Structure formats: C-alpha cells, structure tokens
C-alpha cells in the first residue's frame, strides 16, 4: 500500500504531521536515500498546507506534475550540529526519472541532502529553501560523499531559480548534468562549495549568490582553506557560462581543478566578483577558458592560472592581492604575490589585454616557465600582453623563462620596482602608440592532423585589421617559423607540434593556434584499425570475475581511419590490460625489431587519476612474457611530456633494446621469433570506469 497525493488535494491540518504510509526505497549509486522518516509518494499535482511542518520526505514518481509547497517544511531526522544524525538522515525530496516536474515554495531541512534529482529533465525548482542540511565546517582536507543542498545527477535542460541552500556542505552539486539554467539563487555560506560541477557542461549560472564557500579555522591560526571554494569545476565540465555571480569570501572564489588529469575547457566567466578569497580569487589548471570583466581583488592572489593554455583574460580587475593587512597566504619565491599570475605550466597561446592590475603586493602580471630547470624543460609560450593598466604594484610585469611574447601599449605607473623580465626569448615590444586602440583579428585555415613527409599548409590571409592597417605575421611550430600570410612546411618527425600564429598591425596583436598531430604511416597496425572485436583483457584483482573491458572502434584517429577505444567496466581497481589478439595465438617475428610505438589518450574520472608505472607494454610468448614500463615509476599521464597531452593524443615509443627511459622485466622464456600477443596496461586510483584510446600500434 502507498499514499498517492491527489490532484490539488491539501493534506489534513496539523502543526506537525507524518505522511500516512512509509515505504522503503532502495536506489543504486553513492547517495544512501533510505531514511527513518515517512515517505510521501507523489504521483499527481500536490498542494501542501501553507506553512505546515511535515516529518516526511517527498518521493516524486511521476512526470508533468506540480508541487506547490506553500512555504511548508519537510523536517528530517537529523539534528543541527550532530553530524552522525545528519549523515544518516537521507534525502528530503527525491526525483528519479522524472520529466517536467515543478517544485515551488518548499523547504527541506535536517536531511543529509535537501533535494536529489536523478536522470531527470525539464525540471523547474523555484522559490525553494534547502538550507540547514548536512554542514561540516570542521572537516579537514579531502572529499566527503555528496551531501548538502541540491544534488543533480544526470539532469538536463532544467531550471533552478530563486532557491536557497545555506549552511550546507555543497549548495548545488551537478554530476553529469548538462544544459541547465541556474539563476538568481542563494547558495552562500557553505562549508565545502557553493556550486560544484563534475562532468557537467553547457550550464548557465546567472546572478547567483555563491559567496562564503569556505572551511577554515582562523582562530586556530589556520591559513589554508582545505580546498573549499565558492565554485569548484572539474573533470570535463566544459562550456559553462557564468555571468554576474557573487563568488566572494571563499577559500578560492573559482577553482577549476584537475586532480585526475581531466581538464575542463570552454568555460566563460563574465562580470563575476570573486574577491576576498582566502587563497586565490580565481584558480585554474585547465586550458581554453575565458575571463571577461571579472573582479579578483583582496585575495592572496587575484588569478592563479597554472597550466592554463589557450586562455583569454580581458578587462578584469585584479587588485590589493597579497597585502600584509589582508589575505597573503603562500607567497612565491621571487615575486611574492600578484594580480594575474600564471605559473606552474606552459600556459601557451594566452592573451592578456585591457586588465587593471593595481596595488598588488608583487607583480601586476606574472609569468614563469619551469623554475626547476630554469626554462629548459618548458617555457611560458606565445603570449600577447597589451593595453593593460599596471599601477601601484611592487612590479608592473614580472617574468622569467618565456618565449614568443608580444608587449604593447601597457600603462605602467608607480610600480615600486618597475618591470622585471629575465631570460625571455623572442620578446617583441611595440612602440607605444595610444592612437591605435583596436587589435587585428588573427584567423587561419589548416589541418589538425598531418603526415610525416607531406607538406602541411596554413593560410592566414583572412586575418583583418579593423582600421585597415598593414599586417605582419609570425608563425612558430617547434623548430620551424615563418613570416608570411601562408605557412607551408614539410615536417620530418612525428609527434605533437604547438603551432602558433601572431598577427600584428605594428602596435597591437592577436593570436591563433593549432594542436597539430603529425603521425608516421605504418606498414601494419596491430589491432587498432577495425579490429576491436579481436581484443581480450586481464584485470588484476578481478577475483569475482565481474570485471570486464569493452572495446570499440572510434572515429577520432591519428593513423588510418579509426582508433581503438576501451573501457574497464566494472573496474575492480589495479592494472587493466588490453590484449591483442584475444587468444594470444599470433605468431609474429619481432627478432629484428627495435621498438613498439603507438598513440594514446585517456579520460579518467578517478581521483587522483592513474597510479604506478604506465602505460605498461607486455609482449607475450608461448612460455613467458616481457614487461616494459616507464623507468623510475613514471606514469606518462601523471607526468605528461607536453601540457596538451592532458587532452589530446600523446605518442609513446617503447624501445625493445636497453634504454634508460624504460625498464624491462622477463618472466619465463620468450622467443621473439614467435610472439603470441601484445598487451597495454594501466592502473588507476579508485574503481570508476576510465577510457583509453590507442592508435597506430606497430612494431618496427
């Protein structure tokens, strides 16, 4: 028996009441939704009594219904301040598989999570309050299970408007949720994050209060905020728009985190205020994001953008950061603090224009290549810094170990130590000409893939200057360069090429780029061209036999027409090995071969990504095997050879002869005249499925 709320039928009046019938609901997934309070099962429109308090939760089992809360409160079994009781208090409002459900003017408090929606679309959550659910300001470092205000898992094309979630762990948590509108909400004063995105893309956040996402004990002298943030974006959360949100007073204001190597790109931030962050007003380790007219003031740093390639910063204010009478945590050797600081990764193809960086206790704008190698391993590469106002900082511009910089029309005033640039190659500083106010537009046509020995052509003839000024061109691609509108080059070596174009009108400039993959044709691919059905697997730790690896062809290819894509699911942890052929019944002669090579890329949601040496190459014989792994315990996905390998293809070459970069371990006896199969293995933290792409697998 269950209680179904009838259309437009009010519940009987009492000051505190329970739903008539309780049922047990069991759901899969990380969130435990069972609870001791009663369940009100909603299958039709429902109107609650105005201002009522119900010791119940709502479980919505219908689509195309409206729930009018009338200010009523769902009261959970948790007790404010009693973490154990809140952890076990379940969910206040549960929606699963619903379409076109509206919930208005409803409150839910003293639950683990106020509202949980799974596999839903076209929801409207409006005027609700999910405050005072699980809240843990004393928790240390590290993650907790999803809890707090609203948790949306695989929710699409929905609206959350004029809704509150204060004094909770996460105000709003989106998991694999796309194309939602979040507007005019108050998710402030949270102990972990005010808004958190995990594999969630194309959402819009407009005019929300996302302030005070922070967890810190300042009375005890704590200086770090344990990775708490107003906004946390991670693991493939792409193309989200953020407009005029309040992200002030956080641990960080905005944090685009890449703990597992999976970057988040295409996010656009416009006119948000991320000031007064304990650490960084805006921190990112991801490429391809855009920041327009935001405020990043009074933090330890304004912008901290490590490894943020292909980034645009225009019209932002970064001021009063690192001041001794304010937030000034973790000063850096050499420059202290700063307004716009980009260190810790190459950050190639970056435009910094029209920003106002003032009164920072360090550099107004700061860049730094690899400090450990003094720029030998990588340099900050291909930047335009122009039309910025750098005032009353310790330095206006501070930089070390850069390459391909264009500086123009920057105003530097009252910076105590002027500018400090050292070891910057291909630095060009245009003559000051305030009359030139508009930069050109750099555009070019050209491929993202090329073959060794075939000329590759890029054409920037469509670039334009808005005032008709003559244009100059500067191309770079590894060791190659050019100065004409058309850049044509025959590339003799396979690999990744960081192709950059700078177009200037004599004063101001613009840039464009390509992530260019150059591959070598192979005589015969082994298993990576239309042979997905021929692969098998081994899963270490697969004691119950449930683990599997699925294989498929993928159109994203470097060599030939398709690549191989494989995913361990279920993944028991430890090493997952893809083996070709499945029966290990080949008979290849590798006796005169010197290397195995292939291209690889990965998407791994597990934190903190891959572990132990990898990728590991196995060569199987009839009576033994040989294992090759990167030397010194390296995992190539954790220590990528170039920044772009985090999101594009990476070449791997395994020498079959002794080499300091790889170790070899033999088990049994193997005759390279009669090789039975090959295996490629990786080991990840966690147990969530990850995906690997392999292409061009060959032995030569």
C-alpha positions in Angstrom: 0.0 0.0 0.0 1.2 3.5 -0.7 -0.1 7.0 -0.3 -0.6 8.9 -3.6 -1.2 12.7 -3.4 -4.3 13.5 -5.4 -4.5 16.5 -7.8 -4.9 19.8 -5.9 -5.8 18.0 -2.6 -4.4 19.5 0.5 -3.1 17.4 3.3 -5.1 17.4 6.6 -4.1 20.1 9.0 -1.8 19.6 12.0 1.2 21.6 13.2 3.5 18.6 12.8 2.5 15.5 10.9 3.8 12.4 9.3 2.8 11.1 5.8 0.3 8.3 6.1 2.3 5.4 4.8 6.0 4.8 4.8 7.7 2.6 2.2 11.3 1.5 1.8 13.0 2.9 -1.3 16.4 1.5 -2.4 18.4 3.2 -5.1 21.8 2.5 -6.7 24.6 5.0 -6.5 26.8 6.7 -4.0 23.9 8.5 -2.2 22.1 6.5 0.5 18.5 7.6 0.2 16.9 5.4 2.8 15.6 7.1 6.0 13.5 6.6 9.0 11.0 9.3 8.3 7.9 8.6 6.3 7.7 8.9 2.5 5.0 10.8 0.7 4.8 9.3 -2.8 3.8 12.0 -5.3 2.1 10.8 -8.5 -0.2 13.8 -9.2 -0.2 17.6 -8.6 0.2 18.4 -4.9 -0.6 21.4 -2.8 0.8 21.4 0.8 -0.9 23.3 3.6 0.6 26.8 4.0 3.4 26.9 6.5 3.0 23.3 7.6 5.8 21.2 9.0 5.9 17.6 7.8 8.1 14.9 9.4 8.3 13.3 5.9 10.1 13.4 2.6 8.7 13.6 -0.9 9.4 10.9 -3.4 8.3 12.0 -6.9 7.2 9.1 -9.1 5.5 11.0 -11.9 6.2 13.4 -14.8 4.3 16.5 -15.7 3.2 17.3 -12.2 3.4 20.5 -10.0 4.2 20.5 -6.3 3.2 23.8 -4.6 4.9 23.8 -1.2 3.2 27.0 0.1 6.1 27.5 2.4 5.7 24.1 4.1 8.8 22.5 5.6 9.9 18.9 5.3 11.6 18.1 8.6 14.3 15.4 8.5 15.5 13.2 11.4 18.9 15.0 11.6 19.8 17.4 14.3 21.7 20.6 13.5 25.3 20.2 14.6 25.0 16.4 15.1 27.0 15.1 12.1 26.1 11.5 12.6 22.4 12.2 12.7 22.6 14.3 9.5 24.8 11.7 7.7 22.0 9.2 8.1 19.1 11.5 7.6 18.7 10.7 3.9 17.1 12.9 1.3 14.3 15.5 1.7 13.0 15.5 -1.9 13.8 12.6 -4.3 13.1 12.7 -8.0 14.1 9.9 -10.3 13.5 9.5 -14.0 11.0 12.5 -14.0 10.2 14.9 -16.8 8.6 18.3 -16.5 8.2 18.4 -12.7 7.7 21.8 -11.0 8.5 22.3 -7.3 7.8 25.7 -5.8 8.0 27.3 -2.3 9.1 24.2 -0.5 11.6 23.9 2.4 13.6 20.8 3.4 15.9 20.8 6.4 17.8 18.4 8.7 18.5 15.9 6.0 21.8 14.7 4.5 20.7 16.3 1.3 17.7 18.6 0.7 16.9 17.6 -2.8 18.3 14.8 -5.0 17.3 14.5 -8.7 18.5 11.6 -10.9 18.0 11.0 -14.6 15.5 13.9 -14.9 14.9 16.6 -17.5 12.8 19.8 -17.8 12.6 20.3 -14.0 11.7 23.7 -12.5 12.8 24.2 -8.9 11.7 27.7 -7.9 11.5 29.6 -4.7 12.5 26.7 -2.5 14.8 26.6 0.5 17.2 23.6 1.2 19.2 25.3 3.9 20.4 23.7 7.2 21.0 20.2 5.9 24.4 18.4 6.2 27.0 21.0 7.1 30.5 20.3 8.3 32.8 23.3 8.7 35.2 21.4 10.9 36.0 18.7 8.3 39.7 18.6 7.3 41.1 18.1 3.8 39.6 15.6 1.4 36.3 14.7 -0.1 33.1 13.5 1.5 30.1 11.8 -0.1 27.7 14.1 -2.0 25.6 15.9 0.6 24.1 19.3 1.3 21.5 21.4 -0.5 20.7 20.2 -4.0 22.4 17.3 -5.8 21.5 16.9 -9.5 22.8 13.7 -11.2 22.3 13.3 -14.9 19.8 16.2 -15.0 19.3 18.1 -18.3 17.6 21.2 -19.5 16.2 22.2 -16.1 15.9 25.4 -14.2 16.8 26.2 -10.6 15.6 29.7 -9.8 15.2 31.9 -6.7 16.2 29.0 -4.5 18.3 28.9 -1.3 20.7 26.4 0.3 22.7 28.0 3.1 24.7 26.3 5.9 25.2 23.1 4.0 28.2 21.1 2.7 27.6 21.8 -1.1 25.0 24.3 -2.0 24.4 22.9 -5.5 26.3 19.9 -6.9 25.9 19.0 -10.6 27.1 15.5 -11.6 27.0 14.7 -15.4 24.3 17.3 -15.7 24.1 19.5 -18.8 22.3 22.4 -20.3 20.7 23.7 -17.1 19.8 27.2 -16.1 20.8 28.3 -12.6 19.7 31.9 -11.9 19.0 34.3 -9.0 19.7 31.6 -6.3 21.4 32.0 -2.9 23.8 29.1 -2.3 26.0 31.0 0.0 27.7 30.1 3.3 28.6 26.5 2.6 31.4 24.5 4.2 32.7 22.9 1.0 31.4 24.6 -2.2 28.5 26.8 -3.1 28.4 25.3 -6.6 30.3 22.2 -7.7 30.4 20.8 -11.2 31.6 17.3 -12.1 31.5 16.2 -15.8 28.7 18.8 -16.3 28.7 21.0 -19.4 26.8 23.8 -21.1 25.1 25.1 -18.0 24.4 28.8 -17.4 24.8 30.4 -14.0 23.3 33.9 -13.8 23.3 36.3 -10.9 23.6 33.8 -8.1 24.9 34.4 -4.6 27.7 31.9 -4.3 29.7 33.6 -1.6 31.4 32.3 1.5 32.3 28.8 0.2 35.0 28.3 2.8 36.1 26.0 5.6 38.8 27.4 7.8 39.6 27.9 11.5 41.2 31.3 11.6 41.0 31.4 15.4 43.4 28.5 15.4 45.8 30.2 13.1 44.9 28.1 10.0 45.9 29.8 6.8 44.7 27.3 4.1 41.0 26.7 3.4 41.3 22.9 2.7 40.3 23.2 -1.0 36.9 24.8 -0.1 35.7 27.2 -2.8 32.7 29.2 -3.8 32.8 27.4 -7.2 34.6 24.1 -8.0 34.7 22.9 -11.6 36.4 19.7 -12.5 36.6 16.5 -14.7 35.4 17.5 -18.1 33.0 20.3 -17.1 33.1 22.2 -20.4 31.4 25.2 -22.0 29.6 26.6 -18.9 28.6 30.3 -18.8 29.0 32.3 -15.6 27.5 35.8 -15.5 27.4 38.4 -12.6 27.6 35.8 -9.8 28.8 36.8 -6.3 31.7 34.4 -5.5 33.4 36.5 -2.8 34.8 35.4 0.6 35.7 31.9 -0.5 38.6 29.6 0.2 39.0 30.1 -3.5 36.5 32.2 -5.5 36.6 30.0 -8.6 38.7 26.8 -8.7 39.0 24.8 -11.9 40.7 21.7 -10.5 42.5 18.9 -12.4 43.4 16.3 -9.8 42.9 13.4 -12.2 44.3 15.0 -15.4 40.9 15.5 -17.0 40.7 19.2 -17.9 37.6 21.5 -18.2 37.6 23.8 -21.2 35.4 26.4 -22.9 34.0 28.0 -19.7 33.3 31.7 -19.9 33.2 34.0 -16.9 31.7 37.4 -17.4 31.4 40.2 -14.7 31.6 37.9 -11.7 33.1 39.1 -8.4 35.5 36.5 -6.9 37.2 38.9 -4.4 38.3 38.4 -0.8 39.3 34.8 -1.4 41.5 33.3 1.4 43.8 31.8 -1.3 43.1 32.5 -4.9 40.2 34.6 -6.2 40.3 32.6 -9.4 42.4 29.5 -9.7 42.6 27.2 -12.8 44.8 24.4 -14.0 42.7 23.9 -17.2 43.1 25.3 -20.7 40.7 27.1 -23.0 38.7 29.2 -20.6 37.8 32.9 -20.9 37.6 35.6 -18.3 35.9 38.9 -19.1 35.5 41.9 -16.8 35.6 39.9 -13.5 36.8 41.2 -10.2 39.6 39.3 -8.4 40.6 41.6 -5.5 41.8 41.3 -1.9 42.8 37.7 -2.2 46.2 36.1 -1.7 46.4 36.1 -5.5 43.9 37.5 -8.0 44.3 35.0 -10.8 46.4 31.9 -10.3 46.4 30.1 -13.7 48.8 27.2 -13.7 48.9 25.2 -16.9 46.1 27.3 -18.3 46.9 27.1 -22.0 44.8 28.9 -24.6 43.3 31.3 -22.1 41.9 34.8 -22.6 41.8 37.5 -19.9 40.2 40.8 -20.9 39.0 43.7 -18.9 39.4 42.1 -15.5 40.4 43.9 -12.3 43.0 42.2 -10.0 43.9 44.5 -7.1 45.1 44.6 -3.5 46.1 40.9 -3.5 48.7 39.6 -1.1 48.6 42.7 1.1 50.0 42.2 4.6 46.9 43.6 6.1 44.7 41.2 4.1 44.9 37.7 2.6 48.5 36.8 1.9 49.0 33.1 2.0 51.7 31.1 0.3 54.0 33.8 -1.2 56.1 32.6 -4.1 59.9 33.0 -4.3 60.9 35.9 -6.5 57.7 37.8 -6.9 55.6 37.2 -3.7 52.0 37.6 -4.7 50.3 39.1 -7.8 47.2 40.2 -9.7 47.3 37.9 -12.7 49.8 35.1 -12.0 50.4 32.3 -14.5 53.0 29.8 -13.3 53.3 26.0 -12.9 52.6 25.1 -16.5 53.4 26.3 -20.0 50.1 28.3 -20.5 50.7 28.6 -24.2 48.6 30.8 -26.5 47.4 33.3 -23.9 46.0 36.8 -24.4 46.0 39.3 -21.5 44.5 42.6 -22.6 42.8 45.6 -21.1 43.1 44.4 -17.5 43.6 46.7 -14.5 46.1 45.3 -12.0 46.8 47.6 -9.2 48.0 47.7 -5.6 49.2 44.0 -5.6 52.0 43.0 -3.2 54.0 41.5 -6.0 53.6 41.6 -9.8 50.6 43.1 -11.6 51.1 40.4 -14.2 53.4 37.5 -13.5 54.6 34.6 -15.7 57.2 32.0 -15.0 58.5 29.0 -17.0 59.7 25.8 -15.4 61.7 27.0 -12.3 63.3 23.7 -11.6 65.1 23.6 -15.0 65.3 27.4 -15.4 63.2 27.1 -18.5 65.0 24.2 -20.1 62.0 21.8 -19.8 59.3 24.2 -20.8 58.8 28.0 -21.2 55.7 30.1 -20.9 55.0 30.3 -24.6 53.2 32.5 -27.2 51.6 35.4 -25.3 50.1 38.8 -26.0 50.2 41.3 -23.2 48.7 44.6 -24.3 46.6 47.6 -23.2 46.8 46.7 -19.5 47.0 49.2 -16.7 49.6 48.2 -14.2 49.6 50.6 -11.3 50.9 50.7 -7.7 52.2 47.2 -7.7 55.6 46.0 -6.5 56.3 45.2 -10.2 54.2 46.1 -13.1 55.3 43.0 -15.1 57.4 40.2 -13.7 58.5 37.3 -15.8 61.1 34.5 -16.2 61.7 31.9 -18.9 59.2 32.9 -21.5 59.2 32.6 -25.3 57.3 34.4 -28.1 55.9 37.4 -26.2 54.3 40.5 -27.7 54.0 43.5 -25.4 52.2 46.7 -26.5 50.5 49.8 -25.1 50.7 48.7 -21.5 50.4 51.6 -19.0 52.8 51.1 -16.0 52.5 53.7 -13.3 54.0 53.9 -9.7 55.2 50.3 -9.6 57.8 50.3 -6.8 60.4 48.2 -8.7 59.3 48.8 -12.3 59.2 45.7 -14.6 61.4 42.7 -14.1 61.9 40.4 -17.1 64.7 37.9 -17.5 65.5 35.1 -20.0 62.6 35.8 -22.3 63.3 34.7 -25.9 61.7 36.2 -28.9 60.4 39.1 -26.9 58.9 41.9 -29.1 57.7 45.2 -27.6 55.9 47.5 -29.9 56.4 51.2 -29.8 53.8 53.0 -27.7 51.0 54.5 -29.8 47.8 55.2 -27.8 46.1 56.2 -31.1 46.0 52.6 -32.1 43.2 51.2 -30.0 41.9 48.2 -31.9 43.9 44.9 -32.4 43.7 42.9 -35.6 41.8 39.6 -35.9 44.0 36.6 -36.4 42.4 33.8 -38.4 43.8 30.9 -40.4 42.8 27.7 -42.1 44.7 24.5 -41.7 44.5 20.9 -40.5 44.9 19.4 -37.0 46.5 16.2 -38.4 49.4 15.8 -40.8 51.7 13.0 -42.1 55.4 12.9 -41.9 56.9 13.8 -45.3 53.8 15.5 -46.6 53.7 19.3 -46.8 51.2 20.9 -44.4 49.7 24.3 -45.3 48.2 27.0 -43.1 46.6 30.1 -44.6 46.1 33.3 -42.5 45.1 35.5 -45.4 41.6 36.0 -43.9 43.1 37.9 -40.9 41.9 41.5 -40.8 42.7 44.8 -39.2 39.6 46.9 -38.3 41.3 50.1 -39.4 42.9 48.7 -42.4 46.5 48.9 -41.1 49.0 46.6 -42.7 49.5 43.2 -41.0 52.6 41.3 -40.1 52.7 37.6 -39.4 54.8 35.3 -37.2 54.4 31.5 -37.3 56.0 29.0 -35.0 55.8 25.2 -34.9 58.6 23.6 -32.9 61.9 24.5 -34.6 60.1 26.0 -37.6 59.0 29.6 -38.2 57.6 31.8 -40.9 56.7 35.4 -41.5 54.2 35.3 -44.5 50.4 35.0 -44.5 50.8 31.4 -45.7 52.9 29.0 -43.7 53.8 25.7 -45.5 56.2 23.2 -44.1 57.2 19.6 -44.6 57.6 18.0 -41.2 60.0 15.2 -41.0 59.4 14.0 -37.4 56.2 12.5 -35.9 54.8 14.0 -32.7 52.9 16.9 -31.3 53.6 20.4 -32.7 52.5 23.5 -30.8 51.6 25.7 -33.8 51.2 29.4 -33.1 50.4 32.5 -35.1 50.8 36.1 -34.1 49.3 38.8 -36.3 50.2 42.4 -35.5 49.4 45.8 -37.0 52.6 47.3 -35.8 51.3 48.1 -32.4 48.6 45.7 -31.2 48.3 42.0 -32.0 46.1 38.9 -31.9 47.0 35.2 -31.9 45.7 31.9 -33.1 46.9 28.3 -32.8 46.5 24.6 -33.6 47.2 21.5 -31.6 48.9 19.7 -34.5 49.4 16.0 -34.5 51.9 14.7 -37.0 51.9 10.9 -37.5 54.1 8.4 -39.3 52.5 6.0 -41.7 53.0 2.4 -40.6 53.2 -0.8 -42.7 50.7 -2.6 -40.4 48.7 -1.6 -37.4 48.4 -4.2 -34.8 44.8 -4.3 -33.6 44.0 -0.6 -33.9 42.4 -0.4 -37.3 39.0 -2.1 -37.5 39.9 -5.0 -35.1 38.2 -4.1 -31.9 36.4 -7.5 -31.7 39.8 -9.3 -31.7 40.9 -7.8 -28.3 40.8 -9.5 -24.9 41.7 -8.5 -21.4 43.1 -9.3 -18.0 42.0 -7.4 -14.9 44.2 -7.7 -11.8 42.1 -8.1 -8.7 39.1 -9.5 -10.6 38.6 -12.3 -8.1 34.8 -12.4 -8.5 35.0 -12.4 -12.3 32.6 -9.5 -12.7 35.2 -7.1 -14.3 35.1 -6.6 -18.0 36.8 -4.4 -20.6 34.7 -3.3 -23.6 36.3 -2.5 -26.9 35.1 -0.3 -29.8 36.2 1.5 -32.9 36.4 5.3 -32.6 36.5 7.8 -35.5 39.0 10.0 -33.7 42.1 8.6 -35.3 45.7 9.6 -35.8 46.7 6.7 -38.1 44.3 5.3 -40.6 40.5 5.8 -40.3 39.8 4.6 -36.7 41.4 4.1 -33.4 40.7 1.6 -30.6 38.7 2.7 -27.6 38.4 0.5 -24.5 36.9 0.9 -21.0 37.1 -1.4 -18.0 33.6 -1.6 -16.5 33.1 -2.9 -13.9 36.7 -1.9 -13.0 38.0 -3.8 -9.9 41.0 -1.5 -9.5 44.7 -2.3 -10.1 46.1 -3.0 -13.6 43.7 -3.3 -16.5 45.4 -4.9 -19.5 44.1 -4.9 -23.1 45.5 -7.9 -25.0 45.7 -8.5 -28.8 44.9 -11.0 -30.1 42.4 -12.2 -27.5 43.6 -15.8 -27.7 47.3 -14.9 -27.7 47.6 -17.0 -30.8 49.6 -14.8 -33.1 52.9 -15.8 -34.5 54.9 -12.6 -35.0 58.6 -12.3 -35.6 60.0 -9.4 -33.5 63.6 -10.7 -33.5 64.8 -7.9 -35.8 62.6 -5.2 -34.3 63.8 -2.3 -32.1 60.7 -0.5 -30.9 57.0 -0.6 -30.4 55.1 2.6 -30.8 51.6 3.9 -30.5 49.5 7.0 -29.8 47.4 7.1 -26.6 45.0 9.4 -24.8 42.8 8.9 -21.8 39.8 10.2 -19.8 39.9 9.1 -16.2 37.3 10.4 -13.6 39.0 8.7 -10.6 40.9 10.9 -8.2 43.8 11.5 -8.4 44.0 9.7 -11.7 46.4 6.9 -12.8 49.0 5.4 -10.5 52.0 3.2 -10.7 54.1 2.9 -13.9 52.2 3.2 -17.1 51.4 2.6 -19.8 52.9 -0.8 -19.4 53.7 -2.9 -22.5 53.5 -6.7 -22.4 55.0 -9.0 -25.1 53.6 -12.5 -24.7 55.3 -15.7 -25.8 54.3 -19.3 -25.6 56.3 -19.9 -22.4 56.8 -16.4 -20.9 56.3 -12.7 -21.2 58.3 -9.5 -21.2 57.1 -6.4 -19.4 58.3 -2.9 -20.3 57.4 0.1 -18.1 58.5 3.7 -17.8 61.6 4.0 -15.6 61.6 5.4 -12.1 57.9 4.5 -11.6 56.7 7.2 -14.0 53.2 7.3 -15.3 53.1 9.2 -18.5 49.6 10.6 -17.8 50.8 11.9 -14.4 54.0 13.4 -15.9 53.0 14.3 -19.4 55.7 15.2 -21.9 53.8 18.3 -23.0 50.8 20.2 -21.5 48.4 19.4 -24.4 48.8 15.7 -23.7 46.2 16.2 -21.0 43.5 16.5 -23.6 45.0 15.3 -27.0 47.0 12.4 -28.3 50.4 11.5 -26.9 53.0 9.5 -28.8 54.6 6.6 -26.9 57.7 4.7 -28.1 58.9 1.7 -26.2 62.5 0.6 -27.1 63.0 -3.2 -27.2 66.7 -2.7 -26.6 68.1 -1.4 -23.2 67.1 2.2 -22.6 67.4 4.5 -19.6 63.8 5.7 -20.0 62.2 2.2 -19.8 62.8 -0.9 -17.6 62.4 -4.5 -18.8 61.4 -7.5 -16.8 61.3 -11.0 -18.2 59.2 -13.9 -16.8 59.7 -17.4 -18.1 61.3 -17.8 -21.5 60.3 -15.8 -24.6 61.4 -16.3 -28.1 61.0 -13.0 -30.1 60.9 -15.1 -33.3 57.4 -16.3 -32.1 55.5 -13.6 -30.3 51.9 -14.6 -29.4 50.4 -11.2 -28.4 50.8 -7.7 -27.1 49.2 -6.1 -24.0 48.9 -2.5 -22.9 48.1 -1.9 -19.2 47.2 1.0 -16.9 46.4 1.2 -13.2 44.1 3.8 -11.7 43.2 5.0 -8.3 39.5 4.3 -7.5 37.1 2.0 -9.2 35.2 4.1 -11.6 35.4 3.1 -15.3 38.0 5.1 -17.3 38.5 5.2 -21.1 41.7 4.7 -23.1 42.2 5.4 -26.8 45.0 3.6 -28.7 46.0 4.2 -32.3 48.8 3.3 -34.7 50.1 0.4 -32.6 53.0 -1.0 -34.6 56.4 -2.7 -34.1 59.4 -1.7 -36.2 
